Amino acid sequence: MKTYFVSLFRLLFPRLCVGCGKPLVASETTLCLNCMLAMPRTHYHTAIDHPVEQLFWGKLPIERAMAWCHFVKGGTMQALLHALKYHHRPDVGVVLGRQMALECTSWFSGVEVIVPVPLHASRQQHRGYNQAACIAKGIAQVMGVEVCSQVLVRTVATSTQTRMRVFERHQNTQGIFTVRQPEVLAHKHVLLVDDVITTGATLLAAAQALKEKIPTCKISIATLAVASA
């Protein structure tokens, strides 16, 4: 009887793929198999000296950095990130973080703690959650490591950077993070996680704040997508 009512409910209210809007089958969650397979992977987790690593050259010592997919305007990743950030779908971040970790497990090897890039308190209150923390949760489910959200804090609410140039983005992110309880991350290999990387300005500011207060920590960086500047 329970199975009957579940089937009837799904017939009347089908679960839809966030990427393409088509009904999901029973074994699919959030994203259909076709959309998952069609995601434009960068394969940076198997490369060296790739464009994401180059964003940090000469600025700060980073253990490694990568983005899982390319951000293509009008593409599936854009639809997914829009749902994650603006349509109250934190599950999208968890699912994509988990899939990224499953596909790039060896790249994440050695990471001891995951730190999501924080939102300012006012923005997180408005959204209800931090999208980077959702991604971090998905990675942690696969890798079995701790997510630490209390050490890195965003103290300045910056304006949107969508239309800013590279120099303006770096100016806009100066001094926006502070570190509390630095001893929590001392001597740890920290993975900084965010949704999209464009110029690297926000992630660089976050990494610099950590290294200034916790010089003994090692930092790697991972994002779901990389966009052109």
C-alpha positions, 0 to 999 in steps of 0.5 A: 500500500505504501509503495502504491501511494509513493508511486501515485505521489510521484506520478502527480508530483514528479521529481525533476532534474535541476539541469534539464527539467525532465522527470528523474527516475527512482535511482537519480537524485537532483540531477539526471544521468544525462546531465551528470555525464554531459557536465563539461569536466576540466580534468584539471585533477589529472593535470599540472600547471593548468589555468586554475593553478596559474591564478595563484602563481607568485601570489601565495604558496598553494599545495594544489588547486583545481576546478571540476568543470567549466562554467559555460554561459547558458549551460547545465552548470550555470543552471545548477549553481543558479538553483543552488544560490538563488532557488533554495536548493542546497541539495544541489551543492551536496550532490555536486560536491559528492560527485566531484569527490568521487571522480577526483578522490586521489586529488583530495588525498591528504586533505585533513579538514575542509573549509568552505569560503564563508558568506557575510552573515547578512547574506547567509541569513538572507539565503538561509545557508552557505552554498560553499558549505553545501559543497564541502558537505558533499566532499566530506561525505566521500572523503570522511574528513571534517568540515570546519566553518567556524575558523574563517569568517567574512567580516565585510559584505562586498558588492557583487563582482560579476562586472568587475575587472581583475584589479577591481576584484582583488581590491574588492576582496582585500581584508574581507576575512578574519580568522578565529580559533587559529589553533584548530587548523594549525599544522593541518592540510586545509582544503578551501572550497567555493562554487566558482572561481573566476580571477581567484581574488576571493579564494586568494584573500581567504587563503592569505587570511589563513596563512597570515594567522596560521603559517603552519597550515597547508592550503589546497583549493577546489571549486565546482567550476571555473569561469573565464575572467 
